[in-house]
Amino acid sequence: MSQSNPRAIQLLRTAEAAELLGLSGRTLEKHRTYGTGPVYRKLGGRVVYDIADLQVRVDKGRRASTSDFGTDTVYPAKRMTRK
């Protein structure tokens, strides 16, 4: 008898993940380059995103109002300067 996985991993390719986030595929590629985006995985030569990791990324931007600074930051897809 096989055991069922309580959380089946749902993986999306770059274009699918970008559509889910409302971004372009190129923007996600830039996030990977700069290290500012969601966690991703490399399977062979393919880049895939777990839907649960994308949800974590979206939750980082959660705010209740314009005066709510939140507890985390979602960075733009650009090179971050080191201080």
C-alpha positions in Angstrom: 0.0 0.0 0.0 1.4 3.4 -0.9 1.4 6.4 1.4 -0.2 9.6 0.1 1.8 12.8 0.4 -0.1 15.3 2.5 1.2 18.2 0.3 1.8 17.2 -3.3 4.5 19.5 -4.8 3.1 21.6 -7.6 5.8 22.9 -9.8 5.5 25.7 -12.4 7.8 26.7 -15.2 9.0 30.3 -15.5 6.2 31.5 -17.8 3.5 29.9 -15.6 5.0 31.3 -12.4 5.3 34.7 -13.9 1.7 34.7 -15.1 0.6 33.6 -11.6 2.5 36.5 -10.0 1.4 39.0 -12.7 5.0 39.5 -13.9 6.8 38.8 -17.2 9.0 35.8 -17.6 11.9 38.1 -18.2 11.3 39.8 -14.8 11.5 36.5 -13.0 14.7 35.8 -14.9 16.1 39.1 -13.7 15.1 38.2 -10.1 17.0 34.9 -10.4 20.1 36.8 -11.6 20.0 39.4 -8.9 18.8 37.1 -6.1 15.8 39.2 -5.3 13.0 36.9 -6.4 11.2 33.8 -5.2 13.0 30.6 -4.4 13.4 28.3 -7.5 14.7 24.9 -8.3 16.8 23.6 -11.1 15.9 20.2 -12.5 18.4 19.3 -15.1 18.4 22.4 -17.3 14.8 23.5 -16.3 13.9 26.1 -13.8 10.8 25.4 -11.8 8.9 27.2 -9.0 6.9 25.5 -6.2 3.5 27.1 -5.8 4.1 27.2 -2.0 7.3 29.2 -2.5 5.5 31.7 -4.7 2.8 32.1 -2.1 5.5 32.8 0.5 6.8 35.5 -1.8 3.3 37.1 -2.3 2.7 37.0 1.5 5.9 39.1 2.0 4.1 42.0 0.3 0.9 41.8 2.4 -0.1 45.1 3.9 -3.3 46.3 5.6 -3.0 50.0 4.6 -0.7 52.5 2.9 0.7 53.3 6.3 1.5 49.7 7.1 5.2 49.1 6.4 4.8 45.4 7.0 7.5 43.1 8.4 9.2 42.1 5.2 10.3 43.6 1.9 9.7 42.6 -1.7 12.6 43.9 -3.7 12.4 45.0 -7.4 14.2 43.0 -10.0 17.4 45.1 -10.0 20.9 44.8 -8.8 21.1 45.5 -5.1 24.1 47.5 -3.9 26.1 46.2 -1.1 26.9 48.6 1.8 
